[in-house]
Amino acid sequence: MALDELKDNDSTYEIDGFKYIVDKGFMDKSKPIKVDFNQFGFKITSGIDLGAGCSSCGTTSSCCS
C-alpha cells in the first residue's frame, strides 16, 4: 500500500469517504481486496494465496535463499 497518483491502467474505488487506486492487472489477480484499520495500523487481505512458505528451509534446498 502506498500513496500514488492515478495512472491509465488503474481503477478507482471510493468507500466510506476514502479513495482507493488499484492497478487493474493486480486487482484481477488479487480480488477480493479488503482494507481494515485497527490499533496497529492498516491490515490488507486479498484473494492471493501466499501459501505456507518454504517447508525445506534449513536443508540443502535452495528455495529459501
MOPAC internal coordinates of N, CA, C and O (Angstrom, degrees):
PM7 1SCF
backbone

  N    0.0000 0     0.00 0     0.00 0    0    0    0
  C    1.4369 1     0.00 0     0.00 0    1    0    0
  C    1.5168 1   106.96 1     0.00 0    2    1    0
  O    1.2310 1   121.18 1   -46.02 1    3    2    1
  N    1.3527 1   115.34 1   133.98 1    3    2    1
  C    1.4590 1   120.41 1  -179.01 1    5    3    2
  C    1.5201 1   109.63 1  -153.37 1    6    5    3
  O    1.2310 1   120.86 1   -23.14 1    7    6    5
  N    1.2887 1   115.97 1   156.86 1    7    6    5
  C    1.4579 1   120.25 1   171.69 1    9    7    6
  C    1.5166 1   107.06 1   -74.11 1   10    9    7
  O    1.2310 1   120.36 1   -44.73 1   11   10    9
  N    1.3109 1   116.91 1   135.27 1   11   10    9
  C    1.4545 1   119.82 1  -175.54 1   13   11   10
  C    1.5187 1   110.15 1  -153.86 1   14   13   11
  O    1.2310 1   121.15 1   -14.23 1   15   14   13
  N    1.3051 1   115.41 1   165.77 1   15   14   13
  C    1.4573 1   122.57 1   174.86 1   17   15   14
  C    1.5228 1   108.89 1  -100.93 1   18   17   15
  O    1.2310 1   120.55 1   -26.70 1   19   18   17
  N    1.3125 1   116.55 1   153.30 1   19   18   17
  C    1.4600 1   123.03 1   179.34 1   21   19   18
  C    1.5259 1   110.32 1   -65.79 1   22   21   19
  O    1.2310 1   120.91 1   -47.12 1   23   22   21
  N    1.3333 1   115.87 1   132.88 1   23   22   21
  C    1.4622 1   122.66 1   176.69 1   25   23   22
  C    1.5197 1   108.54 1  -118.61 1   26   25   23
  O    1.2310 1   120.31 1   -11.45 1   27   26   25
  N    1.3325 1   117.01 1   168.55 1   27   26   25
  C    1.4625 1   121.85 1  -177.21 1   29   27   26
  C    1.5235 1   112.99 1   -60.71 1   30   29   27
  O    1.2310 1   119.95 1   149.15 1   31   30   29
  N    1.3326 1   117.69 1   -30.85 1   31   30   29
  C    1.4614 1   120.59 1  -177.15 1   33   31   30
  C    1.5304 1   112.71 1   -95.45 1   34   33   31
  O    1.2310 1   120.08 1  -159.20 1   35   34   33
  N    1.3391 1   117.45 1    20.80 1   35   34   33
  C    1.4634 1   122.41 1  -179.06 1   37   35   34
  C    1.5239 1   111.85 1  -108.16 1   38   37   35
  O    1.2310 1   121.45 1   -26.43 1   39   38   37
  N    1.3221 1   114.83 1   153.57 1   39   38   37
  C    1.4642 1   122.20 1   168.94 1   41   39   38
  C    1.5241 1   107.24 1  -113.41 1   42   41   39
  O    1.2310 1   120.21 1   -29.08 1   43   42   41
  N    1.3121 1   117.21 1   150.92 1   43   42   41
  C    1.4680 1   120.58 1   177.18 1   45   43   42
  C    1.5202 1   109.19 1  -116.72 1   46   45   43
  O    1.2310 1   121.93 1   -34.06 1   47   46   45
  N    1.3164 1   113.91 1   145.94 1   47   46   45
  C    1.4560 1   121.91 1   178.58 1   49   47   46
  C    1.5207 1   107.07 1  -135.68 1   50   49   47
  O    1.2310 1   120.10 1   -48.20 1   51   50   49
  N    1.3212 1   117.42 1   131.80 1   51   50   49
  C    1.4533 1   120.73 1   175.45 1   53   51   50
  C    1.5232 1   108.25 1  -113.99 1   54   53   51
  O    1.2310 1   121.36 1   -61.16 1   55   54   53
  N    1.3335 1   115.01 1   118.84 1   55   54   53
  C    1.4588 1   121.68 1  -176.38 1   57   55   54
  C    1.5186 1   108.46 1  -133.63 1   58   57   55
  O    1.2310 1   120.82 1   -56.22 1   59   58   57
  N    1.3290 1   116.04 1   123.78 1   59   58   57
  C    1.4743 1   122.15 1   178.55 1   61   59   58
  C    1.5265 1   112.81 1    52.32 1   62   61   59
  O    1.2310 1   120.54 1  -141.98 1   63   62   61
  N    1.3188 1   116.57 1    38.02 1   63   62   61
  C    1.4618 1   121.06 1   177.21 1   65   63   62
  C    1.5210 1   114.99 1    83.85 1   66   65   63
  O    1.2310 1   119.89 1   179.90 1   67   66   65
  N    1.3275 1   117.81 1    -0.10 1   67   66   65
  C    1.4537 1   121.81 1   177.52 1   69   67   66
  C    1.5214 1   109.13 1  -105.86 1   70   69   67
  O    1.2310 1   120.48 1   -41.44 1   71   70   69
  N    1.3295 1   116.68 1   138.56 1   71   70   69
  C    1.4543 1   121.56 1   179.08 1   73   71   70
  C    1.5253 1   108.56 1  -103.70 1   74   73   71
  O    1.2310 1   120.61 1   -54.62 1   75   74   73
  N    1.3291 1   116.44 1   125.38 1   75   74   73
  C    1.4501 1   123.19 1   179.78 1   77   75   74
  C    1.5182 1   108.81 1  -111.98 1   78   77   75
  O    1.2310 1   120.76 1   -44.78 1   79   78   77
  N    1.3126 1   116.15 1   135.22 1   79   78   77
  C    1.4574 1   122.71 1   176.44 1   81   79   78
  C    1.5217 1   106.42 1  -115.19 1   82   81   79
  O    1.2310 1   120.67 1   -55.99 1   83   82   81
  N    1.3324 1   116.32 1   124.01 1   83   82   81
  C    1.4604 1   120.99 1  -177.20 1   85   83   82
  C    1.5256 1   108.80 1  -131.90 1   86   85   83
  O    1.2310 1   120.77 1   -48.03 1   87   86   85
  N    1.3159 1   116.14 1   131.97 1   87   86   85
  C    1.4601 1   121.61 1   174.96 1   89   87   86
  C    1.5303 1   108.75 1   -60.28 1   90   89   87
  O    1.2310 1   120.24 1   -48.57 1   91   90   89
  N    1.3258 1   117.14 1   131.43 1   91   90   89
  C    1.4699 1   121.18 1  -175.49 1   93   91   90
  C    1.5266 1   112.15 1   -60.48 1   94   93   91
  O    1.2310 1   120.00 1   138.28 1   95   94   93
  N    1.3320 1   117.61 1   -41.72 1   95   94   93
  C    1.4660 1   121.08 1   179.26 1   97   95   94
  C    1.5172 1   111.98 1   -64.69 1   98   97   95
  O    1.2310 1   120.71 1   139.78 1   99   98   97
  N    1.3408 1   116.25 1   -40.22 1   99   98   97
  C    1.4617 1   120.02 1   177.85 1  101   99   98
  C    1.5208 1   110.56 1   -66.31 1  102  101   99
  O    1.2310 1   120.37 1   139.72 1  103  102  101
  N    1.3231 1   116.90 1   -40.28 1  103  102  101
  C    1.4643 1   120.73 1  -179.99 1  105  103  102
  C    1.5221 1   110.85 1   -61.83 1  106  105  103
  O    1.2310 1   120.39 1   139.56 1  107  106  105
  N    1.3298 1   116.85 1   -40.44 1  107  106  105
  C    1.4645 1   120.25 1   178.28 1  109  107  106
  C    1.5223 1   111.79 1   -59.85 1  110  109  107
  O    1.2310 1   120.30 1   143.31 1  111  110  109
  N    1.3479 1   117.04 1   -36.69 1  111  110  109
  C    1.4594 1   121.55 1  -177.94 1  113  111  110
  C    1.5215 1   112.89 1   -81.97 1  114  113  111
  O    1.2310 1   119.79 1   152.31 1  115  114  113
  N    1.3301 1   118.01 1   -27.69 1  115  114  113
  C    1.4564 1   120.06 1  -167.81 1  117  115  114
  C    1.5224 1   115.98 1  -114.79 1  118  117  115
  O    1.2310 1   119.65 1   177.02 1  119  118  117
  N    1.3245 1   118.27 1    -2.98 1  119  118  117
  C    1.4659 1   118.08 1  -175.40 1  121  119  118
  C    1.5114 1   111.45 1   -66.30 1  122  121  119
  O    1.2310 1   118.74 1   -33.37 1  123  122  121
  N    1.2600 1   120.01 1   146.63 1  123  122  121
  C    1.4626 1   126.48 1     0.03 1  125  123  122
  C    1.5344 1   111.14 1   -81.03 1  126  125  123
  O    1.2310 1   120.77 1   -30.57 1  127  126  125
  N    1.3184 1   116.13 1   149.43 1  127  126  125
  C    1.4571 1   122.71 1   175.22 1  129  127  126
  C    1.5270 1   107.46 1  -109.82 1  130  129  127
  O    1.2310 1   120.78 1   -45.12 1  131  130  129
  N    1.3308 1   116.11 1   134.88 1  131  130  129
  C    1.4595 1   121.04 1   178.94 1  133  131  130
  C    1.5242 1   108.26 1  -126.93 1  134  133  131
  O    1.2310 1   120.35 1   -50.90 1  135  134  133
  N    1.3383 1   116.94 1   129.10 1  135  134  133
  C    1.4556 1   122.35 1   178.26 1  137  135  134
  C    1.5211 1   107.71 1  -115.96 1  138  137  135
  O    1.2310 1   120.81 1   -59.20 1  139  138  137
  N    1.3280 1   116.05 1   120.80 1  139  138  137
  C    1.4582 1   122.43 1   177.14 1  141  139  138
  C    1.5234 1   108.49 1  -119.41 1  142  141  139
  O    1.2310 1   120.54 1   -24.70 1  143  142  141
  N    1.3102 1   116.57 1   155.30 1  143  142  141
  C    1.4549 1   121.71 1   174.22 1  145  143  142
  C    1.5136 1   107.84 1  -124.45 1  146  145  143
  O    1.2310 1   120.78 1   -51.51 1  147  146  145
  N    1.3424 1   116.11 1   128.49 1  147  146  145
  C    1.4550 1   120.30 1   178.38 1  149  147  146
  C    1.5273 1   109.10 1  -132.51 1  150  149  147
  O    1.2310 1   119.84 1    11.51 1  151  150  149
  N    1.3091 1   117.91 1  -168.49 1  151  150  149
  C    1.4610 1   121.17 1  -175.64 1  153  151  150
  C    1.5251 1   112.54 1   -65.13 1  154  153  151
  O    1.2310 1   119.47 1   163.77 1  155  154  153
  N    1.3208 1   118.62 1   -16.23 1  155  154  153
  C    1.4596 1   122.31 1  -179.66 1  157  155  154
  C    1.5227 1   112.99 1   -98.28 1  158  157  155
  O    1.2310 1   119.57 1   170.19 1  159  158  157
  N    1.3238 1   118.42 1    -9.81 1  159  158  157
  C    1.4605 1   121.97 1  -178.38 1  161  159  158
  C    1.5131 1   110.72 1   126.17 1  162  161  159
  O    1.2310 1   120.91 1    26.44 1  163  162  161
  N    1.3150 1   115.86 1  -153.56 1  163  162  161
  C    1.4565 1   121.40 1  -178.70 1  165  163  162
  C    1.5217 1   111.07 1   -82.94 1  166  165  163
  O    1.2310 1   121.34 1   -38.67 1  167  166  165
  N    1.3258 1   115.04 1   141.33 1  167  166  165
  C    1.4594 1   121.98 1   173.21 1  169  167  166
  C    1.5211 1   106.70 1  -123.06 1  170  169  167
  O    1.2310 1   120.59 1   -58.37 1  171  170  169
  N    1.3121 1   116.48 1   121.63 1  171  170  169
  C    1.4546 1   121.66 1  -177.86 1  173  171  170
  C    1.5191 1   108.63 1  -115.96 1  174  173  171
  O    1.2310 1   120.77 1   -53.23 1  175  174  173
  N    1.3256 1   116.13 1   126.77 1  175  174  173
  C    1.4554 1   121.38 1   175.03 1  177  175  174
  C    1.5159 1   108.18 1  -123.07 1  178  177  175
  O    1.2310 1   120.91 1   -25.58 1  179  178  177
  N    1.3253 1   115.86 1   154.42 1  179  178  177
  C    1.4603 1   119.67 1  -179.50 1  181  179  178
  C    1.5180 1   109.95 1  -149.75 1  182  181  179
  O    1.2310 1   121.63 1    -1.70 1  183  182  181
  N    1.3034 1   114.48 1   178.30 1  183  182  181
  C    1.4534 1   121.08 1   178.94 1  185  183  182
  C    1.5118 1   113.48 1   -81.73 1  186  185  183
  O    1.2310 1   119.57 1  -176.29 1  187  186  185
  N    1.3311 1   118.43 1     3.71 1  187  186  185
  C    1.4618 1   121.17 1   179.38 1  189  187  186
  C    1.5265 1   108.79 1   -76.26 1  190  189  187
  O    1.2310 1   120.80 1   -52.54 1  191  190  189
  N    1.3192 1   116.07 1   127.46 1  191  190  189
  C    1.4593 1   121.18 1   176.98 1  193  191  190
  C    1.5200 1   107.93 1   -87.62 1  194  193  191
  O    1.2310 1   120.42 1   -71.54 1  195  194  193
  N    1.3278 1   116.79 1   108.46 1  195  194  193
  C    1.4517 1   120.94 1  -179.68 1  197  195  194
  C    1.5260 1   111.77 1   -83.96 1  198  197  195
  O    1.2310 1   120.34 1   173.63 1  199  198  197
  N    1.2882 1   116.95 1    -6.37 1  199  198  197
  C    1.4514 1   121.23 1   177.64 1  201  199  198
  C    1.5139 1   112.54 1    69.94 1  202  201  199
  O    1.2310 1   121.02 1     6.10 1  203  202  201
  N    1.2865 1   115.65 1  -173.90 1  203  202  201
  C    1.4594 1   121.62 1  -177.38 1  205  203  202
  C    1.5169 1   111.80 1   -92.53 1  206  205  203
  O    1.2310 1   119.71 1  -177.93 1  207  206  205
  N    1.3167 1   118.16 1     2.07 1  207  206  205
  C    1.4538 1   119.90 1  -178.37 1  209  207  206
  C    1.5093 1   110.90 1    86.94 1  210  209  207
  O    1.2310 1   121.26 1    13.57 1  211  210  209
  N    1.2937 1   115.20 1  -166.43 1  211  210  209
  C    1.4575 1   121.14 1  -177.29 1  213  211  210
  C    1.5164 1   109.31 1   -85.18 1  214  213  211
  O    1.2310 1   120.63 1   -56.93 1  215  214  213
  N    1.3026 1   116.40 1   123.07 1  215  214  213
  C    1.4628 1   119.83 1  -177.67 1  217  215  214
  C    1.5249 1   111.93 1   -90.36 1  218  217  215
  O    1.2310 1   119.58 1   175.23 1  219  218  217
  N    1.3216 1   118.40 1    -4.77 1  219  218  217
  C    1.4625 1   119.26 1  -176.78 1  221  219  218
  C    1.5288 1   112.13 1  -113.01 1  222  221  219
  O    1.2310 1   119.71 1  -158.75 1  223  222  221
  N    1.3174 1   118.16 1    21.25 1  223  222  221
  C    1.4604 1   120.29 1   177.47 1  225  223  222
  C    1.5273 1   109.63 1   -59.69 1  226  225  223
  O    1.2310 1   121.04 1   -38.73 1  227  226  225
  N    1.3070 1   115.61 1   141.27 1  227  226  225
  C    1.4517 1   120.05 1  -179.38 1  229  227  226
  C    1.5126 1   112.49 1    91.52 1  230  229  227
  O    1.2310 1   120.36 1   175.31 1  231  230  229
  N    1.3213 1   116.91 1    -4.69 1  231  230  229
  C    1.4743 1   119.91 1   176.60 1  233  231  230
  C    1.5166 1   108.26 1  -103.50 1  234  233  231
  O    1.2310 1   120.42 1    10.22 1  235  234  233
  N    1.3089 1   116.81 1  -169.78 1  235  234  233
  C    1.4557 1   120.32 1  -179.36 1  237  235  234
  C    1.5170 1   112.16 1   -78.99 1  238  237  235
  O    1.2310 1   120.03 1   176.08 1  239  238  237
  N    1.3094 1   117.54 1    -3.92 1  239  238  237
  C    1.4651 1   121.20 1   178.47 1  241  239  238
  C    1.5163 1   109.95 1   -66.86 1  242  241  239
  O    1.2310 1   120.25 1   -34.60 1  243  242  241
  N    1.3222 1   117.12 1   145.40 1  243  242  241
  C    1.4651 1   120.66 1  -177.37 1  245  243  242
  C    1.5218 1   112.66 1  -102.18 1  246  245  243
  O    1.2310 1   119.97 1  -164.09 1  247  246  245
  N    1.3354 1   117.66 1    15.91 1  247  246  245
  C    1.4628 1   118.98 1  -174.93 1  249  247  246
  C    1.5240 1   112.74 1   -68.77 1  250  249  247
  O    1.2310 1   119.40 1   159.64 1  251  250  249
  N    1.3233 1   118.76 1   -20.36 1  251  250  249
  C    1.4580 1   120.94 1  -176.72 1  253  251  250
  C    1.5142 1   112.43 1  -106.04 1  254  253  251
  O    1.2310 1   120.00 1  -170.66 1  255  254  253
  N    1.3083 1   117.61 1     9.34 1  255  254  253
  C    1.4586 1   119.12 1  -177.84 1  257  255  254
  C    1.5062 1   111.59 1   -85.32 1  258  257  255
  O    1.2310 1   120.10 1   180.00 1  259  258  257

